[in-house]
Amino acid sequence: MAVTIPNCLFSWYTESVIPEKLQQLLDTFEMFSDPADRTSMLLSYADQFQDVPESIALRPFDCTHRVPQCESDAYAWAIKKPDNTLKLYFAVENPSGISAKALATILDRTLSGLTPDQVAQVSTDIVERIFRQNISMGKGIGLMSMVQAVRALAKAAGNGRRSDAEG
């Protein structure tokens, strides 16, 4: 079941709960203090980005899945699976959206397979921990907005909301 990103669920207050896979990834990033090494890791994640499959969404994407404030024109979907876990999907329409593609890959790899409640508690603080000061304020806000979009999708999925644009 796909859900839309409800604006009313956006809140900048977040509890700091980090699932195990995400914590392992953050620990790996923290081992690299050299910005060049971090950049190389982020580029590797961006290279692994997989666009949302057509079975989930077709272009042009419904604006209800657009990540607000993201400079890279990103979209997010959360599909609730029969076992009550989520599978996350993303589209990044800006070909230069390397940071958004890297974060989308990270979010999918570390949060897909968790319950909506677990995903809804992930803090936007992870953006700073992953990217450090290597991003502009505008890009940072957009990336935090990606995390907020995923949280909102998870909250909506946990509440049983259905998308108006399934498939």
Number of C-alpha atoms within 10 A of each C-alpha: 18 26 26 25 29 15 12 7 14 13 10 11 8 14 12 12 14 18 15 11 13 18 14 13 14 16 13 13 18 14 10 13 10 9 13 11 13 20 16 11 16 23 16 14 18 20 13 14 21 15 15 17 12 9 8 16 19 12 7 6 13 13 11 18 24 21 26 21 17 21 19 21 17 24 26 24 28 30 23 25 13 8 9 15 22 28 21 24 22 29 25 25 15 13 9 11 17 19 22 28 28 19 24 30 24 21 19 19 15 20 25 19 18 18 19 27 18 19 27 25 19 21 19 22 13 19 21 14 13 20 18 15 12 14 14 9 10 12 18 23 18 23 29 24 21 27 25 26 27 29 27 26 30 32 22 23 27 20 11 13 16 15 19 11 15 14 12
